[in-house]
Structure formats: C-alpha cells, structure tokens
C-alpha cells in the first residue's frame, strides 16, 4: 500500500540518517514506518501512540533499563541490536521475573548508514521474537555528526515476578553456594579482538543471549534462590563484590572451579587481562542455600544456556565484605572491585 | 558514614566524568552512590539491584520512552534533567494514565563536569518529587570525548489507566472538538533564543511541565475524551497531522483561536519560524465529542497548567486527512506535516 505521506520510499541500501529524521515530522514518521515498524512488527507497537497499552498479570513487577554504547556495533556473535534486547531481558530476569515488554530509545548520529540501521533493528526484532518479549514502544533522536557515535540504544523492560520468589542482591547468607552458568570472559574478549583486529586462529564469539528461559527453569526448580545477577561490565569479580557488599558478607571462590574457555584464557594472557574482570552477556551468577546447590546445578546444566554451569564457591562471614579466591597454586588472594576502566564501551 | 569502597569522595565541584565511571567497577559504583542516589533518593532505587521491584495497581498499564538530546543542556525555564522527567510523564499521561514509575539511562561524554551532572540529576530529582513519580532504576554509560555531547538522558515511564478511559490517536471522529491547553511555541523559541544568544528584551521561558495532574482532572471530568497528545517535536501542526492520519479524518482549525504569546509570535517572525511547527513541552491537545467540549474547556481552565486553554477547531471528514486552517485574513490554507528539520535537538 502506498502511503500518501511518503511519496518516495527511503533508500535503505545507500541512504543515510540525516537531521530531519530526528525532527519529529514527516521524515521521522517515515523512518519509523519503513525501518522500525517493518522490523519490530507487533500489535502493541502498531497502536501508533506515544505509549503502548497492555494489561500485565496482577502481582509484583520489575522494571530495568540499560544503555548500550558498544563499539564496534557489529562483533562476532552479535551486534548492538540483539545485545540491547538480551541485556535488558537479563536484567529483568535477574529478579526471577518473566520479562513481558521492552521499549527502545535510539540516539543516532547524522550520516549513519540506513543499511546498518536496518541490520541492527532487524537483529533486535529477531532477538525479541526469539525471546517472546516484544518491543512495544520506542523513540528516535538524531544528533549532528561528531556528537554521537553511530547509534546508542537504551532499552527498558518490565517483567512479572512469580509468587513466592524473593531474589535480591542483599539476600546472600553465610553458607550459601555460589554458582555460575558457564564460561566467563567470552563477550569482552570477542569485542576486544574485533576492535584490535587481533585475528586469533579461533574466532571467539560473544556469549550474548537472553537468559530468562534458563532463569524460569531455575526458579521453578529451586524457588529458594537468594541472588541472581549477570556479570556484565566489570565481570565476575565486580559482580561478586557488589553482591558481597550489598548482602554484608564475604565470598570464597576457587579458581579451578571457574569455567573459562582455553582460547579466552590464552587471549587474556596475551592481552594482559584478568578474565575475572572481563564482561559477559549471556552468563549469570546464582547464590542459593548450600543444600539446594546440587539440585540447582543439575537444573542449570540441563538447559542449553547453562550446560557448563559450576559451583564456584561459598558465601562466608566477613565484616569487610571481601571476595577471596583460592588460586590454582594453593594460595589465596583478594579479588577486589575493578578499580578503573579495563575495557571501555564493552556493552 | 564512610564507605570502605570509596576512601576519597568525588570532587563534585571541580571533577569531571572519566571513562572509569562507565566501566562498571568501583568508580561507577561511586558515581551512582554520590551523584545519582544522593539526588534521586527513594526506597525503590535504594534496593540497589539492576532492576526495581514494585506492585502496581491491577489493570491496564502503559509504557513510554523518550530520549533527550537537547542542546543547550540548560535553558530559560529548565534543563535536560527536568525536561527528561516531564517528557516521559507526559507521554504516559497522554493515554489518560496516572504515571507510576520512571527509569533513567544516562550516556555521558568523557570530561563532562561533575558539577553540571549534579545540577542535572538534582533537577530530575526535584521534578520527579514534585510530580510524585519516582525514578526507581537507572543506568550510566560513558563514551569517549567527541563521541557524545555532554549528556543524553533516556527516560521510560509506566502508568496505570483508570477504568473506563479509552484514549488513543485513532479515536478522533468527525464533529469532535479540538482543544489546546495553552500558548504554543514557548519551548522551541526559548531554546533557539538561548542557542543563538538572541537576548530578547523579554526572556522567553520554556513551558516544560508535567501534565499528568491536568490530565487526571480532565479524564475525571470528561471520561469521553477521545485523543490526547503533547505537541513536542514538530509542534501543533505535526501532531494534528499525526492524529488526523491515525484516525482517518481531517481537521479544520482557526488561526485566531490558537493561543500564542506576543513575544513568541514576534520572535518567530524575526527568526522566520512558523509557530505551528515549534516544539512545546508543557502543552497538550485534546479531542472530545463536541457536546463535552465546553465542560472540558472549563475543567482545563480551572487548572494552573491549562488556564489559557482554548477550543481551536473541529474534526471533519476528509479522505485525504488534511489539516486545514482558516487564517486571520479569512482565507484557508493546508497545514502540512513538518517536512524537514526546523529546529534540531529541541528535546
């Protein structure tokens, strides 16, 4: 159907975003129709209002937001589009919640190729569809060349928490077991190798993935889970420190139990990175009562996104809230917060 | 209380944001604690998780998101902080909804003064508090100098729609009355005069304001309202065209009925702008059955944010969905969509 508003269709192959696409008039409407609605097609978005209307199930909801400024925009295993869907779905899921809806706000730099924008938005649409979590409302702004960097995407999600589930970063208790859902460092190493054109013999792929289905299986099987968190920026080490501080406890982990791929380990050694601080985008940390840990581990391993799960340590009493690691050589060291920037713009 | 994580407090007077504040480690945690939590203090944000947990009233919810890239960041009558709160509250309210909660995602350019960031976040906190709509979760990213422009803020809001209210852009019907809640063009002219250092004798202030309380009075008094929309980017003209297109109707408005301040009119003439296309941030358009229009007008005028409300025209049948305006000289002209960019980065 032709739309009298747009006598000429956008040139999605050779065109670029210009300032008029952010001005709120006809050009904005055309960008929304021919790029965003085309790729994110769903009934709620098609309402065409400045907000989406829906009736969530009664009960406790969670809301989470995440800005994505990753560079480069396309990387082995994903792109900023699917990452921005997975990232917020995961933040919602880490409350034990079932994600319901997403919003997306785009800040696009003038001159950005429409072709790249279409690829990114299609990747978002596919990720949202695969996850069963539609993007129901959005916004587009354009900034002048040199005032942005390609595209930034801020997604926000809401989800519903099943009755009886109480998961929060302040609920870790001495004696609890600490689990991780798979190998660490894949995402950060993938980005860095792409950014630096390192060309490793084995290409390392980002682990970007939506974890809500894994979480649903986990909370159904072990509703007593105390904490869930995805170790993104700052990596496993920083996330454990956050949880230790928030819960007022210490943690004791064992290096040999932490899953890490041989090629990621090798790349980290080459680059002088500590994999404990490297970002992940498809992994989670779970803390649960010790007597439920083996059952939780079995549930996680039975899920495709948790097949390499491991118990990596235990929560201990410590008024200073330290995270300590027993190293492979039988020693012990304090695993502190990430102090500065290890890898900028990793997500 | 001193926090062992941060032995030295941030220098909020002379310090700047650096890349480490976006890396997710200790510096990020300190920025969140000493800037964001300090200014946005509320119980839900203090949960300290990557998501906020709450129990909304049962019923229909709406969700809306808006990115804010306004330049300059500070302008007569407001700043990007309060604007980002008002903008999303208004998008939620335009469904007739009562806004409940906001999230905020910050994308900050390396080198941005902490002093300015504190002013902006305090302004957000004050706007959120005045509106009774807390900012319950957030995210902070930092991009390298020259890859952003000071700060961009994406806010997302959710709200609950009262039973019996059905407001949507596709519900305008021939015969309906069109109302506007006050003078148009104030925001856009304020930004432009500041940007261009025009120094008018009378400083023109942005009308940035949260309209949810006005909307609550309107839907309580006239639940039959068909459409509500805030004429931001693209101004009154573009918003009327959106509604006409969405509802499959035409619109007939009268120039002499449209409220506009003398100084805004003069500034527009000087700058070669058509005030119909200039952005507003504290005004709304309402469309309702003709026989309820006078009652709705009286309700709007009784509210401080609607005291200059006016009935500006009527919805008509028109298969081409034109917006036509009877001019002051007795003629008539088509008021089309904003075609290109009139004022970039106005919100």
Interface residues (C-beta under 8 A of the other chain):
Chain A: X4 X5 X18 X19 X20 X22 X23 X24 X25 X26 X27 X28 X29 X47 X48 X49 X50 X51 X52 X53 X54 X55 X56 X58 X59 X60 X61 X62 X63 X64 X65 X66 X67 X68 X69 X91 X92 X94 X95 X97 X101 X103 X104 X105 X106 X107 X136 X137 X138 X139 X140 X141 X142 X143 X144 X146 X147 X148 X149 X152 X154 X156 X158 X159 X161 X168 X169 X170 X229 X230 X232 X233 X234 X238 X242 X245 X246 X277 X279 X320 X321 X337 X338 X339 X340 X341 X342 X343 X344 X345
Chain B: X4 X5 X18 X19 X20 X22 X23 X24 X25 X26 X27 X28 X29 X47 X48 X49 X50 X51 X52 X53 X54 X55 X56 X58 X59 X60 X61 X62 X63 X64 X65 X66 X67 X68 X69 X91 X92 X94 X95 X97 X101 X103 X104 X105 X106 X107 X136 X137 X138 X139 X140 X141 X142 X143 X144 X146 X147 X148 X149 X152 X154 X156 X158 X161 X168 X169 X170 X229 X230 X232 X233 X234 X238 X242 X245 X246 X277 X279 X320 X321 X337 X338 X339 X340 X341 X342 X343 X344 X345
